[in-house]
Amino acid sequence: MKGKIAKYFSFKGYGFIDIDGSEDDIFFHSSNYPAVSTPEVNTQVEFKVIETPKGKEATEITIIASEQAAEA
């Protein structure tokens, strides 16, 4: 699936991704985000969805494009 980072709470280590083509968003934990980068709002990502006891969660997140790359 694809989407973009909608919110990220660095002090809590999690955030939400707006899913492309949907009004829904999905939870992600920073441990599922590439270690080379800090999640930033509007970064385009690709991810897989898993079902957890607390609900759906994005995992295996990869960065497609970031706001910084678009500005360069």
C-alpha positions in Angstrom: 0.0 0.0 0.0 1.0 3.6 -0.4 0.4 6.8 1.6 2.0 9.8 3.3 2.9 10.5 6.8 0.0 12.5 8.3 1.2 12.8 11.9 4.2 11.8 13.9 4.7 12.1 17.6 8.4 11.8 18.2 8.2 11.9 21.9 5.8 8.8 21.8 7.5 7.0 18.9 4.5 6.6 16.7 2.3 8.3 14.1 -0.3 7.8 11.4 -0.2 7.4 7.6 -2.9 8.7 5.3 -3.6 5.8 2.9 -3.7 6.8 -0.8 -7.2 6.5 -2.2 -8.9 6.2 1.2 -10.2 8.5 3.9 -8.7 6.2 6.5 -5.3 6.4 8.2 -3.2 3.7 9.7 -1.0 3.6 12.9 2.7 3.0 12.6 5.4 2.6 15.2 8.8 4.2 14.6 10.5 0.7 14.9 8.8 -0.1 11.5 10.2 3.0 9.9 13.7 3.0 8.1 16.4 3.7 10.7 18.2 6.0 8.3 15.5 8.7 8.6 13.1 10.3 11.1 9.4 10.3 10.0 8.3 13.7 8.6 4.8 14.8 7.7 4.0 14.6 4.0 6.7 12.0 3.3 5.4 9.5 0.7 5.8 5.9 1.9 5.0 2.4 0.9 4.1 -0.2 3.5 2.4 -3.5 4.4 -0.5 -3.9 6.8 -0.6 -6.4 9.6 -3.4 -7.1 12.1 -2.4 -6.8 15.7 -4.4 -7.3 18.9 -4.9 -3.5 18.9 -5.9 -3.2 15.2 -4.2 -2.7 11.9 -0.6 -1.4 11.8 1.7 -0.4 9.0 4.9 -2.4 8.8 7.9 -2.7 6.5 7.7 1.0 5.7 9.9 2.3 2.8 10.3 5.9 1.8 9.2 6.8 -1.8 9.7 10.5 -1.6 10.1 13.2 1.0 9.2 16.9 1.0 13.0 17.7 1.3 13.8 15.7 -1.8 11.0 17.4 -3.7 12.4 20.8 -2.8 16.0 20.0 -3.8 
